Amino acid sequence: AAVPTDGLALLLGVLLWAPWRALHGAPLTELSGDQDFQLFLQRNLEFTRKIRGDVATLQRVVCDTFQLCKEEELLLVRQDLDIAQVPLEQCHRRTFQPETCFSQIRAGLRIYQGSLATIRDLLPGHAGLVETLQLDMANLSSNIQQQMEDLGLATVTYPTENQDSLPTFSSRFHHQVGGFFILANFQRFLETAYRALRHLASL
């Protein structure tokens, strides 16, 4: 088998073994010199910022339309709902591993992409924004998949339980609260994904 170049070997070594906390000292010239990888990170940091902004817009609409604005006021109702937080623990462990982090991001994007159908039903007047958001999520997932292949990273497939089944709600109010928590959870998911990409960009 061909031996990877020293630069790629070091890049993968640092990615695989870097602790989640930022590394101190001078930047690694081999990492910062990998222009394709840095370009991928910068482009997708911007992309993730855009997605976060669109989710925030939908959160404001839910707040203005249904007066559902504060999470702590809705925690009791949440207990009656089947709304799970998609895990991203591989993206903030001290033994940060890009294969599993990137794979968890992609799995989560797929789940939230489906969950946004709940938001489209809830806010039919904003269906265009929801569909744009779903397309952006698909593109971000595709970008990550392509970068993993370019780096020679193994793709880890996480089981996505009930991926195709949307949550069902017993009342219109529960539907509204469910939409609120889907967006809140998705925003937290995006913040973690954004920090993971920013961490890699800072190495």
C-alpha positions as CSV (number, residue, x, y, z in Angstrom):
1,A,0.0,0.0,0.0
2,A,1.2,3.5,-0.8
3,V,2.6,5.4,2.2
4,P,0.8,8.7,2.7
5,T,2.8,11.9,2.5
6,D,4.4,13.2,5.7
7,G,2.0,16.2,5.7
8,L,-1.1,14.0,5.4
9,A,0.2,11.5,8.0
10,L,0.8,14.4,10.4
11,L,-2.6,15.9,9.6
12,L,-4.4,12.7,10.4
13,G,-2.3,12.0,13.4
14,V,-3.1,15.4,14.9
15,L,-6.8,15.1,14.0
16,L,-7.0,11.6,15.6
17,W,-5.2,12.4,18.8
18,A,-5.7,16.1,19.5
19,P,-7.5,16.8,22.7
20,W,-10.7,18.8,22.4
21,R,-9.1,21.8,24.1
22,A,-7.2,24.0,21.8
23,L,-3.5,23.2,21.4
24,H,-1.2,25.8,22.6
25,G,2.0,27.0,21.0
26,A,2.9,27.8,17.4
27,P,0.5,26.6,14.7
28,L,1.5,23.4,12.9
29,T,2.7,24.4,9.5
30,E,1.8,21.1,8.0
31,L,-1.8,21.5,9.1
32,S,-2.2,25.1,8.2
33,G,-0.5,24.3,4.9
34,D,-3.2,21.8,3.9
35,Q,-5.1,24.4,1.9
36,D,-7.9,22.1,0.7
37,F,-8.7,21.1,4.3
38,Q,-8.5,24.7,5.5
39,L,-10.8,25.8,2.7
40,F,-13.2,23.0,3.5
41,L,-13.3,24.2,7.2
42,Q,-13.7,27.9,6.4
43,R,-16.4,27.2,3.8
44,N,-18.4,25.0,6.1
45,L,-18.0,27.2,9.1
46,E,-19.8,29.9,7.0
47,F,-22.3,27.3,5.9
48,T,-23.0,26.2,9.4
49,R,-23.4,29.9,10.5
50,K,-26.0,30.4,7.7
51,I,-28.0,27.3,8.9
52,R,-27.8,28.5,12.5
53,G,-29.2,31.9,11.3
54,D,-32.1,30.3,9.5
55,V,-32.9,28.1,12.5
56,A,-32.9,31.2,14.7
57,T,-35.3,32.9,12.3
58,L,-37.7,30.0,12.6
59,Q,-37.3,30.1,16.4
60,R,-38.3,33.8,16.3
61,V,-41.4,32.9,14.2
62,V,-42.4,30.2,16.7
63,C,-42.0,32.7,19.5
64,D,-44.0,35.4,17.8
65,T,-46.7,33.1,16.4
66,F,-47.3,30.8,19.4
67,Q,-45.7,32.8,22.2
68,L,-43.4,29.8,22.8
69,C,-40.1,31.5,23.6
70,K,-38.6,30.2,26.9
71,E,-37.5,26.6,27.2
72,E,-37.7,26.5,31.0
73,E,-41.4,27.3,30.9
74,L,-42.1,24.3,28.6
75,L,-40.0,21.6,30.3
76,L,-43.1,20.0,32.0
77,V,-44.8,19.7,28.6
78,R,-41.7,18.3,27.1
79,Q,-42.0,15.3,29.3
80,D,-45.1,14.2,27.3
81,L,-43.3,14.5,24.0
82,D,-41.1,12.1,22.2
83,I,-38.4,14.6,21.2
84,A,-34.9,13.3,21.6
85,Q,-31.6,15.3,21.6
86,V,-29.4,13.9,18.8
87,P,-26.0,13.0,20.4
88,L,-22.7,14.6,19.4
89,E,-20.5,13.4,22.3
90,Q,-17.8,12.4,19.8
91,C,-17.4,16.1,18.9
92,H,-16.4,17.3,22.3
93,R,-14.6,14.4,23.9
94,R,-11.0,15.1,25.0
95,T,-9.9,12.3,22.6
96,F,-11.6,14.0,19.7
97,Q,-11.8,11.8,16.6
98,P,-12.8,13.3,13.3
99,E,-14.3,10.1,11.8
100,T,-16.8,9.6,14.6
101,C,-17.5,13.4,15.0
102,F,-18.1,13.9,11.3
103,S,-20.2,10.8,11.1
104,Q,-22.3,11.9,14.1
105,I,-22.8,15.3,12.5
106,R,-23.9,13.7,9.2
107,A,-26.3,11.3,11.1
108,G,-27.7,14.2,13.1
109,L,-28.2,16.3,10.0
110,R,-30.2,13.5,8.4
111,I,-32.4,13.1,11.4
112,Y,-33.1,16.9,11.7
113,Q,-33.7,17.2,8.0
114,G,-36.6,14.8,8.5
115,S,-37.8,16.4,11.7
116,L,-38.1,19.8,9.9
117,A,-41.2,18.4,8.2
118,T,-42.9,19.0,11.6
119,I,-41.9,22.7,11.3
120,R,-43.1,22.9,7.8
121,D,-46.5,21.6,8.8
122,L,-46.5,24.0,11.8
123,L,-45.5,27.1,9.8
124,P,-46.9,26.6,6.3
125,G,-46.2,30.3,5.5
126,H,-42.5,29.6,6.0
127,A,-42.3,26.4,3.9
128,G,-39.8,28.0,1.5
129,L,-37.3,28.8,4.3
130,V,-37.7,25.2,5.8
131,E,-37.0,23.7,2.4
132,T,-34.0,25.9,1.8
133,L,-32.7,24.9,5.3
134,Q,-33.2,21.2,4.4
135,L,-31.3,21.7,1.2
136,D,-28.5,23.4,3.0
137,M,-28.3,20.6,5.5
138,A,-28.1,18.0,2.7
139,N,-25.2,20.0,1.1
140,L,-23.4,20.3,4.4
141,S,-23.7,16.6,4.9
142,S,-22.4,16.0,1.4
143,N,-19.4,18.3,1.9
144,I,-18.4,16.5,5.1
145,Q,-18.8,13.1,3.3
146,Q,-16.6,14.3,0.4
147,Q,-13.9,15.7,2.8
148,M,-13.8,12.4,4.8
149,E,-13.2,10.5,1.6
150,D,-10.6,13.0,0.5
151,L,-8.7,12.5,3.8
152,G,-9.1,8.8,3.7
153,L,-11.2,8.7,6.9
154,A,-13.4,5.8,7.5
155,T,-17.1,6.5,7.4
156,V,-18.8,5.4,10.6
157,T,-22.5,4.7,10.2
158,Y,-24.6,5.5,13.3
159,P,-28.0,3.8,13.6
160,T,-30.7,6.4,13.2
161,E,-33.7,4.9,15.0
162,N,-37.1,5.8,13.6
163,Q,-35.3,8.0,11.1
164,D,-38.3,8.0,8.7
165,S,-41.0,8.3,11.3
166,L,-42.0,11.8,12.4
167,P,-43.1,12.4,16.0
168,T,-46.8,12.4,16.5
169,F,-48.6,14.9,18.7
170,S,-51.8,14.4,20.6
171,S,-52.8,18.1,20.3
172,R,-52.1,21.2,18.3
173,F,-50.4,22.7,21.4
174,H,-48.2,19.6,21.7
175,H,-47.3,20.0,18.0
176,Q,-46.3,23.6,18.7
177,V,-44.2,22.8,21.7
178,G,-42.7,19.8,19.8
179,G,-41.7,22.2,17.0
180,F,-40.1,24.6,19.6
181,F,-38.0,21.8,21.0
182,I,-36.9,20.4,17.6
183,L,-35.6,23.8,16.8
184,A,-34.0,24.3,20.2
185,N,-32.3,20.9,20.0
186,F,-31.2,21.5,16.5
187,Q,-29.7,24.9,17.4
188,R,-27.6,23.2,20.2
189,F,-26.6,20.5,17.8
190,L,-25.4,23.1,15.3
191,E,-23.5,25.0,18.0
192,T,-21.5,21.9,18.9
193,A,-20.9,21.0,15.2
194,Y,-19.7,24.6,14.7
195,R,-17.3,24.4,17.6
196,A,-15.9,21.2,16.3
197,L,-15.2,22.7,12.9
198,R,-13.7,25.8,14.5
199,H,-11.5,23.7,16.7
200,L,-10.1,21.9,13.7
201,A,-9.5,25.3,11.9
202,S,-7.5,26.5,15.0
203,L,-5.1,23.6,15.1
